[in-house]
Amino acid sequence: MQSKVLSNQTLEQQIVELNKLLNEVKNIQKDEVDFLKINHITYMKKLEKLQEYNKIADMTNQLFEKRLSGIENAIIEINKTMST
């Protein structure tokens, strides 16, 4: 009878230990999910900034293209007037 009590007690202790481990794993997973959420938010902000910089770069390139086009047209006109 004592052996049954001992085996039950060890089984109960094992269950308690397993529950502790499960809780620990659950907490670790929760921490990892929180960490991933924070990183995701950070990466999304960085991506938005990069997209914003790309838009600015595109706008700047468009301005330079217009200016270069104007200069090219002016040079063509000057060449035409000089050749006549």
KEPASE-728592 format. One record per residue: x, y, z of N, C-alpha, C in turn; residue number from 1; residue in one letter. Coordinates in pm, whole numbers. Example, Ala and Ser with C-alpha at 12.3 -4.5 7.8 and 13.67 -1.06 7.14 Angstrom:
// KEPASE-728592
@n.u->1319 n.v->-569 n.w->780 ca.u->1230 ca.v->-450 ca.w->780 c.u->1320 c.v->-330 c.w->780 num->1 residu->a;
@n.u->1285 n.v->-225 n.w->708 ca.u->1367 ca.v->-106 ca.w->714 c.u->1290 c.v->3 c.w->787 num->2 residu->s;
// end
This chain:
// KEPASE-728592
@n.u->82 n.v->-119 n.w->0 ca.u->0 ca.v->0 ca.w->0 c.u->87 c.v->125 c.w->0 num->1 residu->m;
@n.u->195 n.v->121 n.w->74 ca.u->284 ca.v->237 ca.w->77 c.u->348 c.v->262 c.w->-58 num->2 residu->q;
@n.u->377 n.v->155 n.w->-129 ca.u->438 ca.v->171 ca.w->-260 c.u->342 c.v->242 c.w->-356 num->3 residu->s;
@n.u->210 n.v->213 n.w->-342 ca.u->111 ca.v->282 ca.w->-425 c.u->106 c.v->430 c.w->-390 num->4 residu->k;
@n.u->113 n.v->461 n.w->-264 ca.u->111 ca.v->600 ca.w->-219 c.u->236 c.v->672 c.w->-272 num->5 residu->v;
@n.u->349 n.v->604 n.w->-263 ca.u->474 ca.v->663 ca.w->-311 c.u->470 c.v->684 c.w->-462 num->6 residu->l;
@n.u->421 n.v->584 n.w->-534 ca.u->415 ca.v->598 ca.w->-679 c.u->315 c.v->707 c.w->-718 num->7 residu->s;
@n.u->202 n.v->717 n.w->-644 ca.u->107 ca.v->824 ca.w->-670 c.u->167 c.v->960 c.w->-638 num->8 residu->n;
@n.u->240 n.v->963 n.w->-530 ca.u->302 ca.v->1090 ca.w->-491 c.u->404 c.v->1132 c.w->-596 num->9 residu->q;
@n.u->482 n.v->1041 n.w->-645 ca.u->579 ca.v->1078 ca.w->-748 c.u->508 c.v->1116 c.w->-877 num->10 residu->t;
@n.u->399 n.v->1050 n.w->-905 ca.u->321 ca.v->1086 ca.w->-1023 c.u->265 c.v->1228 c.w->-1008 num->11 residu->l;
@n.u->214 n.v->1257 n.w->-891 ca.u->164 ca.v->1393 ca.w->-865 c.u->277 c.v->1495 c.w->-874 num->12 residu->e;
@n.u->391 n.v->1459 n.w->-823 ca.u->506 ca.v->1550 ca.w->-831 c.u->547 c.v->1570 c.w->-977 num->13 residu->q;
@n.u->543 n.v->1463 n.w->-1053 ca.u->576 ca.v->1474 ca.w->-1195 c.u->477 c.v->1564 c.w->-1268 num->14 residu->q;
@n.u->352 n.v->1550 n.w->-1233 ca.u->249 ca.v->1635 ca.w->-1295 c.u->274 c.v->1782 c.w->-1260 num->15 residu->i;
@n.u->307 n.v->1806 n.w->-1133 ca.u->337 ca.v->1942 ca.w->-1090 c.u->457 c.v->1997 c.w->-1167 num->16 residu->v;
@n.u->560 n.v->1915 n.w->-1181 ca.u->680 ca.v->1956 ca.w->-1255 c.u->648 c.v->1982 c.w->-1402 num->17 residu->e;
@n.u->568 n.v->1894 n.w->-1460 ca.u->527 ca.v->1914 ca.w->-1600 c.u->448 c.v->2043 c.w->-1617 num->18 residu->l;
@n.u->360 n.v->2071 n.w->-1523 ca.u->283 ca.v->2195 ca.w->-1530 c.u->374 c.v->2317 c.w->-1519 num->19 residu->n;
@n.u->476 n.v->2307 n.w->-1434 ca.u->572 ca.v->2417 ca.w->-1422 c.u->644 c.v->2438 c.w->-1555 num->20 residu->k;
@n.u->688 n.v->2327 n.w->-1614 ca.u->758 ca.v->2336 ca.w->-1742 c.u->668 c.v->2391 c.w->-1852 num->21 residu->l;
@n.u->544 n.v->2345 n.w->-1854 ca.u->450 ca.v->2395 ca.w->-1954 c.u->426 c.v->2545 c.w->-1938 num->22 residu->l;
@n.u->412 n.v->2588 n.w->-1816 ca.u->394 ca.v->2732 ca.w->-1791 c.u->518 c.v->2811 c.w->-1834 num->23 residu->n;
@n.u->633 n.v->2754 n.w->-1808 ca.u->757 ca.v->2821 ca.w->-1848 c.u->766 c.v->2832 c.w->-2000 num->24 residu->e;
@n.u->732 n.v->2724 n.w->-2070 ca.u->732 ca.v->2725 ca.w->-2217 c.u->630 c.v->2826 c.w->-2269 num->25 residu->v;
@n.u->513 n.v->2828 n.w->-2205 ca.u->409 ca.v->2922 ca.w->-2245 c.u->457 c.v->3067 c.w->-2229 num->26 residu->k;
@n.u->525 n.v->3095 n.w->-2119 ca.u->578 ca.v->3231 ca.w->-2096 c.u->685 c.v->3266 c.w->-2198 num->27 residu->n;
@n.u->771 n.v->3170 n.w->-2229 ca.u->875 ca.v->3195 ca.w->-2329 c.u->812 c.v->3224 c.w->-2465 num->28 residu->i;
@n.u->711 n.v->3147 n.w->-2502 ca.u->643 ca.v->3169 ca.w->-2629 c.u->575 c.v->3306 c.w->-2632 num->29 residu->q;
@n.u->515 n.v->3344 n.w->-2521 ca.u->449 ca.v->3475 ca.w->-2514 c.u->553 c.v->3586 c.w->-2530 num->30 residu->k;
@n.u->667 n.v->3570 n.w->-2465 ca.u->774 ca.v->3670 ca.w->-2478 c.u->824 c.v->3678 c.w->-2621 num->31 residu->d;
@n.u->836 n.v->3563 n.w->-2687 ca.u->882 ca.v->3562 ca.w->-2826 c.u->781 c.v->3629 c.w->-2918 num->32 residu->e;
@n.u->654 n.v->3603 n.w->-2895 ca.u->549 ca.v->3667 ca.w->-2976 c.u->553 c.v->3818 c.w->-2956 num->33 residu->v;
@n.u->567 n.v->3862 n.w->-2832 ca.u->576 ca.v->4006 ca.w->-2804 c.u->697 c.v->4067 c.w->-2874 num->34 residu->d;
@n.u->810 n.v->3997 n.w->-2867 ca.u->933 ca.v->4044 ca.w->-2931 c.u->913 c.v->4054 c.w->-3081 num->35 residu->f;
@n.u->849 n.v->3953 n.w->-3141 ca.u->823 ca.v->3955 ca.w->-3285 c.u->730 c.v->4069 c.w->-3324 num->36 residu->l;
@n.u->630 n.v->4096 n.w->-3241 ca.u->538 ca.v->4207 ca.w->-3270 c.u->613 c.v->4340 c.w->-3270 num->37 residu->k;
@n.u->700 n.v->4358 n.w->-3170 ca.u->777 ca.v->4482 ca.w->-3162 c.u->868 c.v->4495 c.w->-3282 num->38 residu->i;
@n.u->936 n.v->4385 n.w->-3318 ca.u->1024 ca.v->4389 ca.w->-3435 c.u->946 c.v->4416 c.w->-3563 num->39 residu->n;
@n.u->828 n.v->4357 n.w->-3573 ca.u->745 ca.v->4379 ca.w->-3692 c.u->709 c.v->4527 c.w->-3705 num->40 residu->h;
@n.u->669 n.v->4587 n.w->-3595 ca.u->635 ca.v->4729 ca.w->-3596 c.u->756 c.v->4812 c.w->-3637 num->41 residu->i;
@n.u->872 n.v->4778 n.w->-3582 ca.u->994 ca.v->4851 ca.w->-3615 c.u->1027 c.v->4837 c.w->-3762 num->42 residu->t;
@n.u->1019 n.v->4714 n.w->-3815 ca.u->1050 ca.v->4692 ca.w->-3956 c.u->951 c.v->4763 c.w->-4047 num->43 residu->y;
@n.u->826 n.v->4767 n.w->-4006 ca.u->726 ca.v->4837 ca.w->-4088 c.u->755 c.v->4987 c.w->-4093 num->44 residu->m;
@n.u->797 n.v->5043 n.w->-3980 ca.u->832 ca.v->5185 ca.w->-3977 c.u->952 c.v->5212 c.w->-4066 num->45 residu->k;
@n.u->1051 n.v->5124 n.w->-4061 ca.u->1170 ca.v->5140 ca.w->-4145 c.u->1133 c.v->5129 c.w->-4292 num->46 residu->k;
@n.u->1045 n.v->5036 n.w->-4324 ca.u->1000 ca.v->5019 ca.w->-4462 c.u->927 c.v->5144 c.w->-4510 num->47 residu->l;
@n.u->842 n.v->5201 n.w->-4426 ca.u->771 ca.v->5324 ca.w->-4462 c.u->869 c.v->5437 c.w->-4488 num->48 residu->e;
@n.u->974 n.v->5446 n.w->-4405 ca.u->1076 ca.v->5550 ca.w->-4424 c.u->1147 c.v->5530 c.w->-4557 num->49 residu->k;
@n.u->1183 n.v->5405 n.w->-4589 ca.u->1250 ca.v->5378 ca.w->-4716 c.u->1160 c.v->5414 c.w->-4834 num->50 residu->l;
@n.u->1033 n.v->5382 n.w->-4823 ca.u->939 ca.v->5418 ca.w->-4930 c.u->929 c.v->5569 c.w->-4944 num->51 residu->q;
@n.u->929 n.v->5639 n.w->-4831 ca.u->925 ca.v->5784 ca.w->-4832 c.u->1050 c.v->5841 c.w->-4900 num->52 residu->e;
@n.u->1167 n.v->5787 n.w->-4865 ca.u->1292 ca.v->5833 ca.w->-4927 c.u->1292 c.v->5804 c.w->-5077 num->53 residu->y;
@n.u->1238 n.v->5689 n.w->-5116 ca.u->1229 ca.v->5656 ca.w->-5259 c.u->1140 c.v->5755 c.w->-5332 num->54 residu->n;
@n.u->1030 n.v->5795 n.w->-5270 ca.u->942 ca.v->5893 ca.w->-5333 c.u->1014 c.v->6026 c.w->-5349 num->55 residu->k;
@n.u->1087 n.v->6066 n.w->-5246 ca.u->1162 ca.v->6191 ca.w->-5253 c.u->1268 c.v->6183 c.w->-5363 num->56 residu->i;
@n.u->1337 n.v->6069 n.w->-5371 ca.u->1438 ca.v->6050 ca.w->-5474 c.u->1375 c.v->6055 c.w->-5613 num->57 residu->a;
@n.u->1258 n.v->5994 n.w->-5628 ca.u->1188 ca.v->5998 ca.w->-5757 c.u->1150 c.v->6141 c.w->-5794 num->58 residu->d;
@n.u->1099 n.v->6216 n.w->-5697 ca.u->1062 ca.v->6356 ca.w->-5724 c.u->1185 c.v->6437 c.w->-5763 num->59 residu->m;
@n.u->1295 n.v->6415 n.w->-5694 ca.u->1419 ca.v->6486 ca.w->-5725 c.u->1466 c.v->6450 c.w->-5865 num->60 residu->t;
@n.u->1462 n.v->6323 n.w->-5900 ca.u->1503 ca.v->6279 ca.w->-6034 c.u->1414 c.v->6342 c.w->-6141 num->61 residu->n;
@n.u->1285 n.v->6352 n.w->-6115 ca.u->1195 ca.v->6414 ca.w->-6212 c.u->1231 c.v->6560 c.w->-6234 num->62 residu->q;
@n.u->1265 n.v->6630 n.w->-6124 ca.u->1306 ca.v->6770 ca.w->-6139 c.u->1433 c.v->6783 c.w->-6221 num->63 residu->l;
@n.u->1532 n.v->6697 n.w->-6192 ca.u->1656 ca.v->6702 ca.w->-6268 c.u->1633 c.v->6667 c.w->-6415 num->64 residu->f;
@n.u->1546 n.v->6571 n.w->-6441 ca.u->1515 ca.v->6534 ca.w->-6579 c.u->1452 c.v->6652 c.w->-6653 num->65 residu->e;
@n.u->1361 n.v->6725 n.w->-6588 ca.u->1300 ca.v->6842 ca.w->-6651 c.u->1404 c.v->6949 c.w->-6679 num->66 residu->k;
@n.u->1492 n.v->6971 n.w->-6581 ca.u->1596 ca.v->7071 ca.w->-6601 c.u->1691 c.v->7031 c.w->-6713 num->67 residu->r;
@n.u->1733 n.v->6905 n.w->-6714 ca.u->1821 ca.v->6858 ca.w->-6821 c.u->1753 c.v->6867 c.w->-6957 num->68 residu->l;
@n.u->1626 n.v->6832 n.w->-6959 ca.u->1552 ca.v->6841 ca.w->-7084 c.u->1547 c.v->6987 c.w->-7132 num->69 residu->s;
@n.u->1525 n.v->7079 n.w->-7040 ca.u->1524 ca.v->7220 ca.w->-7076 c.u->1659 c.v->7267 c.w->-7127 num->70 residu->g;
@n.u->1765 n.v->7221 n.w->-7063 ca.u->1900 ca.v->7257 ca.w->-7107 c.u->1928 c.v->7198 c.w->-7245 num->71 residu->i;
@n.u->1889 n.v->7072 n.w->-7265 ca.u->1908 ca.v->7009 ca.w->-7397 c.u->1834 c.v->7086 c.w->-7505 num->72 residu->e;
@n.u->1710 n.v->7121 n.w->-7477 ca.u->1631 ca.v->7197 ca.w->-7575 c.u->1694 c.v->7333 c.w->-7603 num->73 residu->n;
@n.u->1746 n.v->7398 n.w->-7499 ca.u->1812 ca.v->7527 ca.w->-7519 c.u->1936 c.v->7512 c.w->-7605 num->74 residu->a;
@n.u->2014 n.v->7406 n.w->-7583 ca.u->2135 ca.v->7382 ca.w->-7663 c.u->2097 c.v->7354 c.w->-7808 num->75 residu->i;
@n.u->1991 n.v->7276 n.w->-7829 ca.u->1945 ca.v->7248 ca.w->-7966 c.u->1903 c.v->7377 c.w->-8035 num->76 residu->i;
@n.u->1831 n.v->7463 n.w->-7965 ca.u->1788 ca.v->7591 ca.w->-8023 c.u->1909 c.v->7680 c.w->-8055 num->77 residu->e;
@n.u->2006 n.v->7682 n.w->-7965 ca.u->2126 ca.v->7763 ca.w->-7988 c.u->2199 c.v->7710 c.w->-8111 num->78 residu->i;
@n.u->2211 n.v->7578 n.w->-8122 ca.u->2279 ca.v->7520 ca.w->-8239 c.u->2205 c.v->7554 c.w->-8369 num->79 residu->n;
@n.u->2072 n.v->7551 n.w->-8363 ca.u->1993 ca.v->7585 ca.w->-8481 c.u->2016 c.v->7729 c.w->-8521 num->80 residu->k;
@n.u->2014 n.v->7821 n.w->-8425 ca.u->2031 ca.v->7963 ca.w->-8457 c.u->2175 c.v->7991 c.w->-8503 num->81 residu->t;
@n.u->2270 n.v->7917 n.w->-8454 ca.u->2409 ca.v->7938 ca.w->-8495 c.u->2433 c.v->7883 c.w->-8634 num->82 residu->m;
@n.u->2364 n.v->7777 n.w->-8671 ca.u->2386 ca.v->7717 ca.w->-8802 c.u->2315 c.v->7793 c.w->-8912 num->83 residu->s;
@n.u->2219 n.v->7874 n.w->-8880 ca.u->2150 ca.v->7952 ca.w->-8984 c.u->2209 c.v->8085 c.w->-9006 num->84 residu->t;
// end
